Amino acid sequence: MIGDLWETDISGAVKLGIKSIWFNRRNETNFDGDIAEIIYKPNDLIEKLNLT
């Protein structure tokens, strides 16, 4: 799961056991970084998915 909203996208997916990547484009700080991968810009996603 790739999402940009922690509460609705990432938190829900993690509760269902789905590996998640959070696109934190707003640089939010109220999250648990241990349960999901975090990226801050679109190019980070390319690196996480090994598309380079």
Secondary structure, DSSP 8 states (H G I E B T S, - for coil): -EES-IIIIIHHHHHTT---EEE-TT----S-TTSSEEESSHHHHHHHTT--
